[in-house]
Amino acid sequence: MSAWQKVFATRNLAEASIVQGMLEENNIPVQVMNRQDSSYLNFGDIELFVPDHLLSTARQLIGKGLLN
């Protein structure tokens, strides 16, 4: 099993979902770790992880997507 690396973090659930969808559309598997406090959503992040060997590809896609 390959290692997973954090590729993106945000406090905005909608933004995390958009990035997750973009990665999955490009055949990059994503694991989501929601570390937000359940009472105070401004504490903690939603983190997206991808397999180690796809990290650079995922970063490139995120960079292109966030520029638009």
mmCIF file as gemmi writes it, N, C-alpha and C atoms, coordinates in Angstrom:
data_model
loop_
_atom_site.group_PDB
_atom_site.id
_atom_site.type_symbol
_atom_site.label_atom_id
_atom_site.label_alt_id
_atom_site.label_comp_id
_atom_site.label_asym_id
_atom_site.label_entity_id
_atom_site.label_seq_id
_atom_site.pdbx_PDB_ins_code
_atom_site.Cartn_x
_atom_site.Cartn_y
_atom_site.Cartn_z
_atom_site.occupancy
_atom_site.B_iso_or_equiv
_atom_site.pdbx_formal_charge
_atom_site.auth_seq_id
_atom_site.auth_asym_id
_atom_site.pdbx_PDB_model_num
ATOM 1 N N . MET Axp A 1 ? 0.842 -1.181 0 1 0 ? 1 A 1
ATOM 2 C CA . MET Axp A 1 ? 0 0 0 1 0 ? 1 A 1
ATOM 3 C C . MET Axp A 1 ? 0.886 1.242 0 1 0 ? 1 A 1
ATOM 4 N N . SER Axp A 2 ? 0.541 2.197 -0.818 1 0 ? 2 A 1
ATOM 5 C CA . SER Axp A 2 ? 1.35 3.409 -0.92 1 0 ? 2 A 1
ATOM 6 C C . SER Axp A 2 ? 1.004 4.384 0.197 1 0 ? 2 A 1
ATOM 7 N N . ALA Axp A 3 ? 1.944 5.265 0.472 1 0 ? 3 A 1
ATOM 8 C CA . ALA Axp A 3 ? 1.728 6.296 1.48 1 0 ? 3 A 1
ATOM 9 C C . ALA Axp A 3 ? 0.852 7.396 0.898 1 0 ? 3 A 1
ATOM 10 N N . TRP Axp A 4 ? 0.155 8.094 1.758 1 0 ? 4 A 1
ATOM 11 C CA . TRP Axp A 4 ? -0.715 9.198 1.353 1 0 ? 4 A 1
ATOM 12 C C . TRP Axp A 4 ? -0.106 10.49 1.86 1 0 ? 4 A 1
ATOM 13 N N . GLN Axp A 5 ? -0.176 11.531 1.041 1 0 ? 5 A 1
ATOM 14 C CA . GLN Axp A 5 ? 0.393 12.833 1.376 1 0 ? 5 A 1
ATOM 15 C C . GLN Axp A 5 ? -0.697 13.9 1.331 1 0 ? 5 A 1
ATOM 16 N N . LYS Axp A 6 ? -0.607 14.857 2.261 1 0 ? 6 A 1
ATOM 17 C CA . LYS Axp A 6 ? -1.572 15.959 2.265 1 0 ? 6 A 1
ATOM 18 C C . LYS Axp A 6 ? -1.272 16.879 1.095 1 0 ? 6 A 1
ATOM 19 N N . VAL Axp A 7 ? -2.298 17.159 0.298 1 0 ? 7 A 1
ATOM 20 C CA . VAL Axp A 7 ? -2.119 18.001 -0.884 1 0 ? 7 A 1
ATOM 21 C C . VAL Axp A 7 ? -2.88 19.322 -0.763 1 0 ? 7 A 1
ATOM 22 N N . PHE Axp A 8 ? -3.862 19.383 0.138 1 0 ? 8 A 1
ATOM 23 C CA . PHE Axp A 8 ? -4.685 20.583 0.224 1 0 ? 8 A 1
ATOM 24 C C . PHE Axp A 8 ? -5.356 20.635 1.587 1 0 ? 8 A 1
ATOM 25 N N . ALA Axp A 9 ? -5.502 21.851 2.126 1 0 ? 9 A 1
ATOM 26 C CA . ALA Axp A 9 ? -6.218 22.048 3.388 1 0 ? 9 A 1
ATOM 27 C C . ALA Axp A 9 ? -6.99 23.358 3.313 1 0 ? 9 A 1
ATOM 28 N N . THR Axp A 10 ? -8.183 23.356 3.876 1 0 ? 10 A 1
ATOM 29 C CA . THR Axp A 10 ? -9.042 24.537 3.884 1 0 ? 10 A 1
ATOM 30 C C . THR Axp A 10 ? -9.993 24.441 5.061 1 0 ? 10 A 1
ATOM 31 N N . ARG Axp A 11 ? -10.615 25.562 5.388 1 0 ? 11 A 1
ATOM 32 C CA . ARG Axp A 11 ? -11.665 25.555 6.413 1 0 ? 11 A 1
ATOM 33 C C . ARG Axp A 11 ? -13.047 25.598 5.774 1 0 ? 11 A 1
ATOM 34 N N . ASN Axp A 12 ? -13.089 25.629 4.448 1 0 ? 12 A 1
ATOM 35 C CA . ASN Axp A 12 ? -14.337 25.763 3.704 1 0 ? 12 A 1
ATOM 36 C C . ASN Axp A 12 ? -14.721 24.408 3.115 1 0 ? 12 A 1
ATOM 37 N N . LEU Axp A 13 ? -15.818 23.835 3.607 1 0 ? 13 A 1
ATOM 38 C CA . LEU Axp A 13 ? -16.248 22.514 3.15 1 0 ? 13 A 1
ATOM 39 C C . LEU Axp A 13 ? -16.559 22.499 1.657 1 0 ? 13 A 1
ATOM 40 N N . ALA Axp A 14 ? -17.176 23.562 1.147 1 0 ? 14 A 1
ATOM 41 C CA . ALA Axp A 14 ? -17.497 23.622 -0.277 1 0 ? 14 A 1
ATOM 42 C C . ALA Axp A 14 ? -16.224 23.616 -1.126 1 0 ? 14 A 1
ATOM 43 N N . GLU Axp A 15 ? -15.226 24.375 -0.715 1 0 ? 15 A 1
ATOM 44 C CA . GLU Axp A 15 ? -13.959 24.412 -1.451 1 0 ? 15 A 1
ATOM 45 C C . GLU Axp A 15 ? -13.283 23.041 -1.443 1 0 ? 15 A 1
ATOM 46 N N . ALA Axp A 16 ? -13.303 22.37 -0.305 1 0 ? 16 A 1
ATOM 47 C CA . ALA Axp A 16 ? -12.716 21.034 -0.213 1 0 ? 16 A 1
ATOM 48 C C . ALA Axp A 16 ? -13.44 20.06 -1.147 1 0 ? 16 A 1
ATOM 49 N N . SER Axp A 17 ? -14.753 20.163 -1.213 1 0 ? 17 A 1
ATOM 50 C CA . SER Axp A 17 ? -15.537 19.274 -2.082 1 0 ? 17 A 1
ATOM 51 C C . SER Axp A 17 ? -15.243 19.531 -3.555 1 0 ? 17 A 1
ATOM 52 N N . ILE Axp A 18 ? -15.07 20.797 -3.92 1 0 ? 18 A 1
ATOM 53 C CA . ILE Axp A 18 ? -14.756 21.133 -5.311 1 0 ? 18 A 1
ATOM 54 C C . ILE Axp A 18 ? -13.398 20.573 -5.701 1 0 ? 18 A 1
ATOM 55 N N . VAL Axp A 19 ? -12.404 20.765 -4.839 1 0 ? 19 A 1
ATOM 56 C CA . VAL Axp A 19 ? -11.057 20.253 -5.137 1 0 ? 19 A 1
ATOM 57 C C . VAL Axp A 19 ? -11.075 18.728 -5.182 1 0 ? 19 A 1
ATOM 58 N N . GLN Axp A 20 ? -11.782 18.099 -4.259 1 0 ? 20 A 1
ATOM 59 C CA . GLN Axp A 20 ? -11.894 16.641 -4.259 1 0 ? 20 A 1
ATOM 60 C C . GLN Axp A 20 ? -12.506 16.147 -5.57 1 0 ? 20 A 1
ATOM 61 N N . GLY Axp A 21 ? -13.584 16.79 -6.009 1 0 ? 21 A 1
ATOM 62 C CA . GLY Axp A 21 ? -14.227 16.395 -7.261 1 0 ? 21 A 1
ATOM 63 C C . GLY Axp A 21 ? -13.313 16.557 -8.458 1 0 ? 21 A 1
ATOM 64 N N . MET Axp A 22 ? -12.558 17.663 -8.493 1 0 ? 22 A 1
ATOM 65 C CA . MET Axp A 22 ? -11.635 17.896 -9.605 1 0 ? 22 A 1
ATOM 66 C C . MET Axp A 22 ? -10.563 16.811 -9.665 1 0 ? 22 A 1
ATOM 67 N N . LEU Axp A 23 ? -10.031 16.444 -8.501 1 0 ? 23 A 1
ATOM 68 C CA . LEU Axp A 23 ? -9.002 15.406 -8.471 1 0 ? 23 A 1
ATOM 69 C C . LEU Axp A 23 ? -9.569 14.053 -8.896 1 0 ? 23 A 1
ATOM 70 N N . GLU Axp A 24 ? -10.747 13.722 -8.385 1 0 ? 24 A 1
ATOM 71 C CA . GLU Axp A 24 ? -11.361 12.442 -8.732 1 0 ? 24 A 1
ATOM 72 C C . GLU Axp A 24 ? -11.746 12.373 -10.208 1 0 ? 24 A 1
ATOM 73 N N . GLU Axp A 25 ? -12.136 13.497 -10.807 1 0 ? 25 A 1
ATOM 74 C CA . GLU Axp A 25 ? -12.428 13.525 -12.25 1 0 ? 25 A 1
ATOM 75 C C . GLU Axp A 25 ? -11.186 13.222 -13.072 1 0 ? 25 A 1
ATOM 76 N N . ASN Axp A 26 ? -10.019 13.503 -12.494 1 0 ? 26 A 1
ATOM 77 C CA . ASN Axp A 26 ? -8.748 13.242 -13.17 1 0 ? 26 A 1
ATOM 78 C C . ASN Axp A 26 ? -8.109 11.946 -12.678 1 0 ? 26 A 1
ATOM 79 N N . ASN Axp A 27 ? -8.936 11.043 -12.159 1 0 ? 27 A 1
ATOM 80 C CA . ASN Axp A 27 ? -8.519 9.703 -11.736 1 0 ? 27 A 1
ATOM 81 C C . ASN Axp A 27 ? -7.465 9.701 -10.645 1 0 ? 27 A 1
ATOM 82 N N . ILE Axp A 28 ? -7.559 10.662 -9.735 1 0 ? 28 A 1
ATOM 83 C CA . ILE Axp A 28 ? -6.671 10.701 -8.583 1 0 ? 28 A 1
ATOM 84 C C . ILE Axp A 28 ? -7.519 10.399 -7.352 1 0 ? 28 A 1
ATOM 85 N N . PRO Axp A 29 ? -7.256 9.272 -6.69 1 0 ? 29 A 1
ATOM 86 C CA . PRO Axp A 29 ? -8.034 8.944 -5.493 1 0 ? 29 A 1
ATOM 87 C C . PRO Axp A 29 ? -7.741 9.936 -4.373 1 0 ? 29 A 1
ATOM 88 N N . VAL Axp A 30 ? -8.757 10.247 -3.591 1 0 ? 30 A 1
ATOM 89 C CA . VAL Axp A 30 ? -8.644 11.255 -2.536 1 0 ? 30 A 1
ATOM 90 C C . VAL Axp A 30 ? -9.218 10.697 -1.235 1 0 ? 30 A 1
ATOM 91 N N . GLN Axp A 31 ? -8.507 10.949 -0.146 1 0 ? 31 A 1
ATOM 92 C CA . GLN Axp A 31 ? -9.032 10.672 1.188 1 0 ? 31 A 1
ATOM 93 C C . GLN Axp A 31 ? -9.228 12.009 1.883 1 0 ? 31 A 1
ATOM 94 N N . VAL Axp A 32 ? -10.382 12.19 2.504 1 0 ? 32 A 1
ATOM 95 C CA . VAL Axp A 32 ? -10.708 13.45 3.177 1 0 ? 32 A 1
ATOM 96 C C . VAL Axp A 32 ? -10.631 13.238 4.683 1 0 ? 32 A 1
ATOM 97 N N . MET Axp A 33 ? -9.909 14.135 5.347 1 0 ? 33 A 1
ATOM 98 C CA . MET Axp A 33 ? -9.816 14.114 6.811 1 0 ? 33 A 1
ATOM 99 C C . MET Axp A 33 ? -10.383 15.432 7.322 1 0 ? 33 A 1
ATOM 100 N N . ASN Axp A 34 ? -11.563 15.363 7.933 1 0 ? 34 A 1
ATOM 101 C CA . ASN Axp A 34 ? -12.2 16.566 8.457 1 0 ? 34 A 1
ATOM 102 C C . ASN Axp A 34 ? -11.778 16.73 9.915 1 0 ? 34 A 1
ATOM 103 N N . ARG Axp A 35 ? -10.925 17.71 10.159 1 0 ? 35 A 1
ATOM 104 C CA . ARG Axp A 35 ? -10.411 17.962 11.506 1 0 ? 35 A 1
ATOM 105 C C . ARG Axp A 35 ? -11.066 19.189 12.14 1 0 ? 35 A 1
ATOM 106 N N . GLN Axp A 36 ? -12.19 19.612 11.571 1 0 ? 36 A 1
ATOM 107 C CA . GLN Axp A 36 ? -12.88 20.775 12.117 1 0 ? 36 A 1
ATOM 108 C C . GLN Axp A 36 ? -13.601 20.41 13.407 1 0 ? 36 A 1
ATOM 109 N N . ASP Axp A 37 ? -13.609 21.345 14.332 1 0 ? 37 A 1
ATOM 110 C CA . ASP Axp A 37 ? -14.368 21.193 15.563 1 0 ? 37 A 1
ATOM 111 C C . ASP Axp A 37 ? -15.849 21.187 15.21 1 0 ? 37 A 1
ATOM 112 N N . SER Axp A 38 ? -16.616 20.309 15.8 1 0 ? 38 A 1
ATOM 113 C CA . SER Axp A 38 ? -18.028 20.205 15.446 1 0 ? 38 A 1
ATOM 114 C C . SER Axp A 38 ? -18.859 21.394 15.938 1 0 ? 38 A 1
ATOM 115 N N . SER Axp A 39 ? -18.38 22.08 16.955 1 0 ? 39 A 1
ATOM 116 C CA . SER Axp A 39 ? -19.118 23.238 17.482 1 0 ? 39 A 1
ATOM 117 C C . SER Axp A 39 ? -18.64 24.558 16.906 1 0 ? 39 A 1
ATOM 118 N N . TYR Axp A 40 ? -17.339 24.65 16.667 1 0 ? 40 A 1
ATOM 119 C CA . TYR Axp A 40 ? -16.738 25.897 16.188 1 0 ? 40 A 1
ATOM 120 C C . TYR Axp A 40 ? -15.989 25.608 14.888 1 0 ? 40 A 1
ATOM 121 N N . LEU Axp A 41 ? -16.631 25.848 13.764 1 0 ? 41 A 1
ATOM 122 C CA . LEU Axp A 41 ? -16.078 25.465 12.473 1 0 ? 41 A 1
ATOM 123 C C . LEU Axp A 41 ? -14.843 26.27 12.073 1 0 ? 41 A 1
ATOM 124 N N . ASN Axp A 42 ? -14.523 27.33 12.814 1 0 ? 42 A 1
ATOM 125 C CA . ASN Axp A 42 ? -13.323 28.077 12.462 1 0 ? 42 A 1
ATOM 126 C C . ASN Axp A 42 ? -12.075 27.485 13.127 1 0 ? 42 A 1
ATOM 127 N N . PHE Axp A 43 ? -12.226 26.387 13.854 1 0 ? 43 A 1
ATOM 128 C CA . PHE Axp A 43 ? -11.088 25.677 14.433 1 0 ? 43 A 1
ATOM 129 C C . PHE Axp A 43 ? -10.872 24.382 13.672 1 0 ? 43 A 1
ATOM 130 N N . GLY Axp A 44 ? -9.694 24.234 13.101 1 0 ? 44 A 1
ATOM 131 C CA . GLY Axp A 44 ? -9.371 23.009 12.387 1 0 ? 44 A 1
ATOM 132 C C . GLY Axp A 44 ? -9.602 23.129 10.901 1 0 ? 44 A 1
ATOM 133 N N . ASP Axp A 45 ? -9.004 22.216 10.159 1 0 ? 45 A 1
ATOM 134 C CA . ASP Axp A 45 ? -9.064 22.218 8.698 1 0 ? 45 A 1
ATOM 135 C C . ASP Axp A 45 ? -9.682 20.941 8.168 1 0 ? 45 A 1
ATOM 136 N N . ILE Axp A 46 ? -10.099 21.018 6.922 1 0 ? 46 A 1
ATOM 137 C CA . ILE Axp A 46 ? -10.476 19.845 6.144 1 0 ? 46 A 1
ATOM 138 C C . ILE Axp A 46 ? -9.282 19.575 5.24 1 0 ? 46 A 1
ATOM 139 N N . GLU Axp A 47 ? -8.694 18.396 5.374 1 0 ? 47 A 1
ATOM 140 C CA . GLU Axp A 47 ? -7.472 18.072 4.641 1 0 ? 47 A 1
ATOM 141 C C . GLU Axp A 47 ? -7.742 17.005 3.595 1 0 ? 47 A 1
ATOM 142 N N . LEU Axp A 48 ? -7.137 17.177 2.421 1 0 ? 48 A 1
ATOM 143 C CA . LEU Axp A 48 ? -7.246 16.197 1.343 1 0 ? 48 A 1
ATOM 144 C C . LEU Axp A 48 ? -5.9 15.513 1.167 1 0 ? 48 A 1
ATOM 145 N N . PHE Axp A 49 ? -5.93 14.193 1.076 1 0 ? 49 A 1
ATOM 146 C CA . PHE Axp A 49 ? -4.725 13.393 0.912 1 0 ? 49 A 1
ATOM 147 C C . PHE Axp A 49 ? -4.813 12.607 -0.394 1 0 ? 49 A 1
ATOM 148 N N . VAL Axp A 50 ? -3.674 12.465 -1.069 1 0 ? 50 A 1
ATOM 149 C CA . VAL Axp A 50 ? -3.583 11.688 -2.305 1 0 ? 50 A 1
ATOM 150 C C . VAL Axp A 50 ? -2.42 10.712 -2.178 1 0 ? 50 A 1
ATOM 151 N N . PRO Axp A 51 ? -2.407 9.644 -2.99 1 0 ? 51 A 1
ATOM 152 C CA . PRO Axp A 51 ? -1.267 8.726 -2.957 1 0 ? 51 A 1
ATOM 153 C C . PRO Axp A 51 ? 0.042 9.46 -3.276 1 0 ? 51 A 1
ATOM 154 N N . ASP Axp A 52 ? 1.085 9.027 -2.622 1 0 ? 52 A 1
ATOM 155 C CA . ASP Axp A 52 ? 2.398 9.662 -2.732 1 0 ? 52 A 1
ATOM 156 C C . ASP Axp A 52 ? 2.849 9.84 -4.183 1 0 ? 52 A 1
ATOM 157 N N . HIS Axp A 53 ? 2.638 8.824 -5.012 1 0 ? 53 A 1
ATOM 158 C CA . HIS Axp A 53 ? 3.127 8.878 -6.393 1 0 ? 53 A 1
ATOM 159 C C . HIS Axp A 53 ? 2.315 9.83 -7.282 1 0 ? 53 A 1
ATOM 160 N N . LEU Axp A 54 ? 1.173 10.314 -6.805 1 0 ? 54 A 1
ATOM 161 C CA . LEU Axp A 54 ? 0.344 11.247 -7.576 1 0 ? 54 A 1
ATOM 162 C C . LEU Axp A 54 ? 0.364 12.666 -7 1 0 ? 54 A 1
ATOM 163 N N . LEU Axp A 55 ? 1.223 12.913 -6.026 1 0 ? 55 A 1
ATOM 164 C CA . LEU Axp A 55 ? 1.255 14.197 -5.335 1 0 ? 55 A 1
ATOM 165 C C . LEU Axp A 55 ? 1.561 15.354 -6.275 1 0 ? 55 A 1
ATOM 166 N N . SER Axp A 56 ? 2.582 15.238 -7.105 1 0 ? 56 A 1
ATOM 167 C CA . SER Axp A 56 ? 2.951 16.362 -7.984 1 0 ? 56 A 1
ATOM 168 C C . SER Axp A 56 ? 1.862 16.626 -9.029 1 0 ? 56 A 1
ATOM 169 N N . THR Axp A 57 ? 1.247 15.583 -9.557 1 0 ? 57 A 1
ATOM 170 C CA . THR Axp A 57 ? 0.155 15.753 -10.516 1 0 ? 57 A 1
ATOM 171 C C . THR Axp A 57 ? -1.029 16.455 -9.852 1 0 ? 57 A 1
ATOM 172 N N . ALA Axp A 58 ? -1.354 16.051 -8.641 1 0 ? 58 A 1
ATOM 173 C CA . ALA Axp A 58 ? -2.465 16.668 -7.916 1 0 ? 58 A 1
ATOM 174 C C . ALA Axp A 58 ? -2.171 18.139 -7.639 1 0 ? 58 A 1
ATOM 175 N N . ARG Axp A 59 ? -0.962 18.463 -7.235 1 0 ? 59 A 1
ATOM 176 C CA . ARG Axp A 59 ? -0.603 19.863 -6.977 1 0 ? 59 A 1
ATOM 177 C C . ARG Axp A 59 ? -0.717 20.705 -8.241 1 0 ? 59 A 1
ATOM 178 N N . GLN Axp A 60 ? -0.306 20.153 -9.372 1 0 ? 60 A 1
ATOM 179 C CA . GLN Axp A 60 ? -0.415 20.884 -10.637 1 0 ? 60 A 1
ATOM 180 C C . GLN Axp A 60 ? -1.874 21.156 -10.972 1 0 ? 60 A 1
ATOM 181 N N . LEU Axp A 61 ? -2.728 20.155 -10.819 1 0 ? 61 A 1
ATOM 182 C CA . LEU Axp A 61 ? -4.16 20.324 -11.106 1 0 ? 61 A 1
ATOM 183 C C . LEU Axp A 61 ? -4.792 21.359 -10.18 1 0 ? 61 A 1
ATOM 184 N N . ILE Axp A 62 ? -4.446 21.301 -8.911 1 0 ? 62 A 1
ATOM 185 C CA . ILE Axp A 62 ? -4.999 22.263 -7.95 1 0 ? 62 A 1
ATOM 186 C C . ILE Axp A 62 ? -4.516 23.664 -8.301 1 0 ? 62 A 1
ATOM 187 N N . GLY Axp A 63 ? -3.25 23.802 -8.645 1 0 ? 63 A 1
ATOM 188 C CA . GLY Axp A 63 ? -2.714 25.104 -9.024 1 0 ? 63 A 1
ATOM 189 C C . GLY Axp A 63 ? -3.414 25.692 -10.233 1 0 ? 63 A 1
ATOM 190 N N . LYS Axp A 64 ? -3.656 24.862 -11.225 1 0 ? 64 A 1
ATOM 191 C CA . LYS Axp A 64 ? -4.371 25.331 -12.414 1 0 ? 64 A 1
ATOM 192 C C . LYS Axp A 64 ? -5.825 25.658 -12.091 1 0 ? 64 A 1
ATOM 193 N N . GLY Axp A 65 ? -6.453 24.845 -11.264 1 0 ? 65 A 1
ATOM 194 C CA . GLY Axp A 65 ? -7.846 25.064 -10.921 1 0 ? 65 A 1
ATOM 195 C C . GLY Axp A 65 ? -8.073 26.308 -10.094 1 0 ? 65 A 1
ATOM 196 N N . LEU Axp A 66 ? -7.159 26.61 -9.179 1 0 ? 66 A 1
ATOM 197 C CA . LEU Axp A 66 ? -7.324 27.773 -8.323 1 0 ? 66 A 1
ATOM 198 C C . LEU Axp A 66 ? -6.977 29.076 -9.04 1 0 ? 66 A 1
ATOM 199 N N . LEU Axp A 67 ? -6.273 28.983 -10.164 1 0 ? 67 A 1
ATOM 200 C CA . LEU Axp A 67 ? -5.952 30.178 -10.921 1 0 ? 67 A 1
ATOM 201 C C . LEU Axp A 67 ? -7.149 30.681 -11.725 1 0 ? 67 A 1
ATOM 202 N N . ASN Axp A 68 ? -8.101 29.795 -12.01 1 0 ? 68 A 1
ATOM 203 C CA . ASN Axp A 68 ? -9.265 30.175 -12.827 1 0 ? 68 A 1
ATOM 204 C C . ASN Axp A 68 ? -10.312 30.873 -12.03 1 0 ? 68 A 1
